[in-house]
Amino acid sequence: MTVDFTTRGTVSVLIRRGLLTNEQADWARASAEHRGVPLLQELIQSSLVDRTDAARAFAEAAGLDFV
């Protein structure tokens, strides 16, 4: 499974904001790879992060405004 730059950036934003720990991110990466799903999908489906928080972090990582 390849993790693109925006996904890595999104995870970094979530960690920096205190919404996700490094350990949770590591677990989600392994689980996403095992299941063959995108990392952000795994974070949301496993209830590690809220969908809105993930969208805000994704926008910030991509340099976009969240509206």
C-alpha positions in Angstrom: 0.0 0.0 0.0 1.3 3.4 -0.9 0.6 6.4 1.3 0.6 9.6 -0.6 2.0 12.9 0.6 -1.4 14.4 1.5 -2.3 11.4 3.6 1.0 11.6 5.5 0.4 15.3 6.0 -3.1 14.7 7.2 -1.9 12.2 9.8 0.8 14.7 10.9 -1.9 17.4 11.3 -4.1 15.0 13.4 -1.2 14.1 15.6 -0.1 17.7 16.0 -3.6 18.7 17.0 -3.7 15.9 19.6 -6.5 14.1 17.8 -4.4 11.0 17.1 -1.4 9.5 18.8 1.7 8.0 17.0 0.7 4.6 18.3 -2.9 4.9 16.9 -1.5 6.1 13.6 0.9 3.1 13.4 -2.0 0.7 14.3 -4.2 2.2 11.6 -1.5 2.0 9.0 -1.0 -1.7 9.7 -4.7 -2.3 9.8 -5.3 -0.4 6.5 -2.6 -2.3 4.8 -3.9 -5.6 6.0 -7.4 -4.8 4.9 -6.4 -3.1 1.7 -8.2 0.2 2.4 -6.9 3.8 2.4 -5.4 5.0 5.7 -7.9 7.8 6.2 -10.8 5.4 5.6 -9.4 3.1 8.3 -9.0 6.0 10.7 -12.6 7.0 10.3 -14.1 3.5 10.2 -12.2 2.5 13.3 -13.5 5.6 15.1 -10.0 6.9 15.8 -10.9 10.2 14.2 -14.1 12.0 13.4 -14.9 12.5 9.7 -15.0 16.3 10.1 -11.7 16.4 11.9 -10.2 14.2 9.2 -11.6 16.6 6.5 -10.2 19.6 8.3 -6.8 18.0 8.7 -6.8 16.9 5.0 -7.6 20.5 3.9 -4.9 21.9 6.1 -2.3 19.4 4.8 -3.3 20.3 1.2 -3.1 24.0 1.9 -6.8 24.5 1.4 -9.4 26.3 3.5 -12.1 24.1 5.1 -15.6 25.5 4.6 
